[in-house]
Amino acid sequence: VYAPEALARARLVVGLRSIGLSIEQVQGLLSAGGSDLRARLLGLLDQQLQEMSLQISVLQGRHDDLEARYRSLLDAPKDNTACVCAALLRTCD
């Protein structure tokens, strides 16, 4: 049997973890206490969104580069099956 405050805190921890916050971030949010929990959480979520947007941009760039290399190799003449120059986006020597 747990106190209602303990249950509420446990639910909050589970909820914060479910949205991707680390244990350290949850501890930081809860240890600071006070009524600005919402503002601090908004700050953390904003930071996560910015980091995720950067990761998506990097991955999109890598995807586009690999797709260009794939298409180039796919469209290259097939007379020399050992040549992979097209995947390196350069002409054969």
Secondary structure, 3 states (H helix, E strand, C coil): CCCHHHHHHHHHHHHHHHCCCCHHHHHHHHHHCCCCHHHHHHHHHHHHHHHHHHHHHHHHHHHHHHHHHHHHHHHCCCCCCCCCHHHHCCCCC
